[in-house]
Amino acid sequence: MPEEFDVVNGIAHEDIGLLAEVHQLYGRQSHLIDEGAAAEWAATFTSDGEFHSPSYPAPVVGGAALTEFAQRFADGASAAGEVHRHVLTNIAVAALGDEELEVRAYLQIVATRIGGESRLVRFTTLTDRVIREDGRWRIARRTVRRDDAA
């Protein structure tokens, strides 16, 4: 393999395991929030984790607030008679240090009315600061940018 491809964004070619761990984190996180597993979803963040999004009036900070946020999301989908899916693609990982990453990805939220058709709720870009905590990768800060925002 050419030398310029041996390290990409601070991640060595041999670190395929790291990339797999990150992909598993994001896949698991999407399934958890879509299944209404609010506390488990919140646990994918650090205990003081932050969620910043222009879709909501204020940042959500800390495990209890993140759990409540995820539960409101699930309750809202249920009340609307819909199934919501977080579809994450184009995950790009950059090392910020030995125990810290920046992860960027595209996120589509798709709603499907029970017995009806699907619709795109929003398309966003995530930029996360991810740290290794207690041997697991967790999100310390998520910043969401909506594609429909100025």
Summary of the structure (lengths in Angstrom):
residues: 150
radius of gyration: 16.3
end to end distance: 41.6
largest distance: 54.0
contacts: 413
relative contact order: 0.18
helix: 29%
strand: 47%
